[in-house]
Structures are given as structure tokens and as C-alpha cells.
């Protein structure tokens, strides 16, 4: 089964989408309450949705854009929040493709982009050298 990814502003998610995101998250993580999940979702700017052929959400990743001033210059970053892909679709690269198209390709013409990622698994960590020349922690240094 092939997944199709798309970037959606959180404000454009309908009630059914939000309920499906919560159900997917709660199915694979303990102690996820609807209130906490939806409160966290509202703090994000976008969600990458991964849809199967029937249009059913099989995965997602929430995104928050960050801009701060550091050492006298503006620094732009993206924080990846809740992220899950149904185990039936593990191995799909669609999430990374959408992320790269939306953030990395657009940012090449602007200031550097920093990705703030909390990764609980080695598979995501292994993807970092494909997108970035520098990342931390880096096993090479």
C-alpha cells in the first residue's frame, strides 16, 4: 500500500481528521488523553498527513515553526511534535519526502533552517544525514 502525503494547516483540519489523528496516536502510545492531544495539536502550525488509497489517515507529524534571535541574527527552525505511522506502513518514505519538499527545498533560498527533533527511534536518526550536513548528536564526531 502506497501512502500519499500532504501538508495541512492545523486550522484546516476538520473534526473527523482531528478524531482520526487522536485515535491513531492513542492506539500506539500509552496515557494519551484527548484533552492533552488536542491542546498540543492547537499549538502547532501544520500537520503532515499520510493517507492510504482510501483516504484514511495512516500517519501524521505535527509541525511548529520557530523564529528566534541568536547572536544578532534571525534563526528559523521547525519542531516536529507528535509523529506516528501505522506499523502496516513502516518503511514508507512519504513523511520524509513531504517534509523535505515543504521545509528544506523552500528554505534553501532563505536563511538556514534548523530542525528540532525528538527521536525515540534509530530509524529517524538514520535519516538525518540524508537531509542535513550537520546534526547533533552526530556519531561521526
Order of alpha helices (4+ residues) and beta strands (2+ residues): beta-alpha-alpha-beta-beta-beta-alpha-beta-alpha
